[in-house]
Amino acid sequence: MKKFTKNVAGIFLIFIGSAMLVLPGPGLLTILTGLYITSFPGKVSLVKKLKKTKFYHRYLVNIESKIKSSEIKIKSKFKRKNK
């Protein structure tokens, strides 16, 4: 039952990610998350092929540039001790 639920959730994420390719949102990352969750033959080779595409790398560069240029500062409650 657990495997069935994971596969259904993965397929749902793949469909939602496909819609996000056209709509605003992280579509490719959602599709990859759905692929990681599901279990089917040839999954590992398919994920490797998707990660090698130019679209995937451009998408990651775009996300990284948005993170670097954002004004959101993450405050940590832990302080580093200098030795």
Protein Blocks (a to p, Z undefined) as FASTA:
>chain_A
ZZmmmmmmmmmmmmmmmmmmmmgcjfklmmmmmmmmpccehklmmmmmmmmpmklmmmmm
mmmmmmmmpcbdcddfbdcddZZ
